[in-house]
Amino acid sequence: MVKMRWWDLLRARSAFGRMIRDIDENITLTLVDVGSVGGIKDRWRLLEGRVHSYCFDPREGATPREEPGRTILPFAVGRAQGTTDFYCTRFGNMSSMFRPNADTLYRFQDRETKAEVVSVEQLEVRRLDDVIPESTVDALKIDAQGGELEVLLGAQKLLGSGLLLAEIEVSFIERYISQPLFGDVVAFMRSYGFDLLDLYRLRRYYRTNYRILRKCQIISNAQSGQLSYADAIFFLSDAALLSHLDRLDVADKSNFLARAILLLLIYGKFDRALQLFKEQQPLLSESLQGSFMLFFDRLPLPKRRSDAERIKRLNR
């Protein structure tokens, strides 16, 4: 694998910053962030004020409020309006509308203690489809500690209205009682035309053992622990994206494509962004064509292996 050099990363980031300053002012993105403790992630800061986020977290405060660049909506999100129990755990990041699954967690180091329920609160629950304005939402991020599918079931109108990307925490083991797992979320998203684009921030739990052994290797690239959860990145499939594009007016196609390309770029999918740009370039406005072309031309090319290096690698 050819690795980027640190100066190549700086060049790419600098080129992106110039493009953001140059592109049309009307190109803005909307993010719905369910589970927004700690604020939006760094990738969104690359957009320099071109994104507005709707941030949901029941611990944010008592009343909705507006802040620069974001709307705070301090209630839980689920499939139906009402109230729900919220299990507050010793380790705050494991608090959830689902009760922690002690029968599973006791098998892993420290997890049962961290997931110990210290109190139960009542929270107001809303559906995303009842709360988010009719305007287009570009990206959806969900970190609901086991409740991700519940959120999606209350956002089916949003999913079919032009959403481009979803970042969803998915679990591979039942950390919470009766929680949906990775396969359930993937199948649901596929039914709405979304492909699994990537998994990142993969987290492992380590099995309880008498030596408290965690990480040990005999061969390289082998890892101890059991894959427990990760962030799954979903993006509209090629067919679903083209289908939505066909339904738009000519004037809206350019804006839609620009937002799609920007999302792919801030999630590091430069290959797909460039492919989409070249395939649909005539649908972009002239100014956007120029801005994107200049950006892609400024990107550093990967260091090519020599023929001798390729042959050596094949003969390994």
Residue pairs with C-beta under 8 A, 6 or more apart in sequence:
2 302
2 303
2 304
2 305
4 12
4 300
4 302
5 303
8 300
11 298
11 299
11 300
12 299
12 300
13 46
15 295
15 298
15 299
16 46
16 265
16 295
17 46
17 48
18 294
18 295
18 298
19 291
19 292
19 294
19 295
20 46
20 47
20 48
20 50
21 48
22 291
22 294
23 258
23 287
23 288
23 291
24 258
24 285
24 287
24 288
26 255
27 50
27 255
27 258
27 259
27 262
27 288
28 50
28 51
28 52
29 47
29 50
29 51
29 52
29 138
29 139
29 259
29 262
29 263
30 51
30 52
30 53
30 54
30 135
30 136
30 137
30 138
30 139
31 40
31 44
31 51
31 52
31 53
31 54
31 137
31 138
31 139
31 140
31 141
32 53
32 54
32 56
32 128
32 132
32 137
32 139
32 140
32 141
32 158
33 40
33 53
33 54
33 55
33 56
33 141
34 56
34 57
34 77
34 128
34 140
34 141
34 142
34 143
34 144
34 151
35 56
35 57
35 141
35 142
35 143
35 144
35 145
35 169
36 53
36 55
36 56
36 57
36 60
36 141
37 57
37 59
37 93
40 51
40 53
40 55
40 70
41 141
43 266
43 267
44 51
44 53
44 266
46 266
47 262
47 266
49 69
51 69
52 69
52 70
52 71
53 69
53 70
53 71
54 70
54 71
54 73
54 131
54 132
55 70
55 71
55 72
55 73
56 73
56 74
56 75
56 76
56 77
57 74
58 74
58 75
58 76
58 86
58 123
58 124
59 74
60 72
60 73
60 74
61 72
61 74
62 74
63 74
64 71
64 72
64 73
64 74
65 71
65 72
66 72
73 126
73 131
75 123
75 124
75 125
75 126
76 84
76 86
76 97
76 123
76 124
76 125
76 126
77 125
77 126
77 127
77 128
77 131
77 144
77 147
77 150
77 151
77 154
78 84
78 97
78 125
78 126
78 127
78 147
78 150
78 151
78 153
78 154
79 127
79 150
79 151
79 153
79 154
80 125
80 127
80 154
81 125
81 126
81 127
81 130
82 125
83 122
83 123
83 124
83 125
84 97
84 122
84 123
84 125
85 97
85 120
85 121
85 122
85 123
86 95
86 96
86 97
86 120
86 121
86 122
86 123
87 95
87 96
87 97
87 98
87 99
87 100
87 117
87 120
88 95
88 117
88 118
88 119
88 120
88 121
89 95
89 96
89 100
89 114
89 115
89 116
89 117
89 118
90 113
90 114
90 115
90 116
90 118
91 113
91 114
91 115
93 145
94 100
94 114
94 115
94 145
94 175
95 145
96 144
96 145
96 146
96 147
96 176
97 123
97 125
97 144
97 145
97 146
97 147
97 150
98 145
98 146
98 147
98 176
98 177
98 178
98 179
99 117
99 176
99 177
100 115
100 116
100 117
100 175
100 176
100 177
101 174
101 175
101 176
101 177
101 179
102 112
102 115
104 173
104 174
104 175
105 111
105 112
105 115
105 175
106 112
106 208
107 207
107 208
108 205
108 206
108 207
108 208
108 226
108 228
109 205
109 206
109 207
109 208
109 209
109 212
109 214
111 175
111 205
115 175
126 154
127 154
127 155
128 151
128 154
128 155
128 158
129 154
129 155
129 156
129 157
129 158
130 154
132 158
136 161
136 162
137 158
137 161
137 162
137 163
138 162
138 163
138 164
138 165
138 259
138 263
139 163
139 164
139 165
139 166
139 167
139 263
140 155
140 158
140 159
140 163
140 165
140 166
140 167
140 168
141 166
141 167
141 168
142 148
142 151
142 152
142 166
142 167
142 168
142 169
143 169
144 150
144 151
144 169
145 169
145 175
145 176
146 171
146 175
146 176
146 179
146 180
147 179
148 168
148 169
148 170
148 180
148 185
149 180
149 184
149 185
149 188
152 159
152 168
152 185
152 188
152 189
156 192
159 166
159 192
159 194
160 192
162 244
162 256
163 236
164 235
164 236
164 241
164 259
164 260
164 263
165 197
165 233
165 234
165 235
165 236
165 263
165 267
166 189
166 194
166 233
166 234
167 231
167 232
167 233
167 234
168 185
168 189
168 231
168 232
168 234
169 229
169 230
169 231
169 232
170 181
170 182
170 185
170 186
170 199
170 229
170 230
170 231
170 232
171 179
171 181
171 182
171 228
171 229
172 181
172 182
172 226
172 227
172 228
172 229
172 230
173 181
173 205
173 226
173 227
173 228
174 181
175 228
175 229
182 232
185 232
186 196
186 232
189 196
189 234
192 240
193 236
193 237
193 239
193 240
193 243
194 234
194 235
194 236
194 237
194 240
195 234
195 235
195 236
195 237
196 232
196 233
196 234
197 233
197 234
197 235
197 267
197 269
198 232
198 233
198 267
198 269
199 230
199 231
199 232
199 233
200 230
200 231
200 233
201 230
201 231
202 227
202 230
203 227
203 228
203 229
203 230
204 223
204 224
204 225
204 226
204 227
204 228
205 225
205 226
205 228
206 213
206 214
206 215
206 224
206 225
206 226
207 225
207 226
213 224
214 224
214 225
215 223
215 224
215 225
216 224
217 223
217 224
233 267
235 263
235 264
235 269
235 272
236 244
236 260
241 260
241 276
244 256
245 253
245 256
245 257
245 280
245 283
248 256
250 283
253 283
254 283
254 284
254 285
254 288
257 276
257 277
257 280
257 283
257 284
257 288
258 284
258 288
258 292
260 276
261 273
261 276
261 277
261 292
264 270
264 272
264 273
264 276
265 273
270 299
274 296
277 284
277 292
277 293
277 296
281 289
284 292
305 313
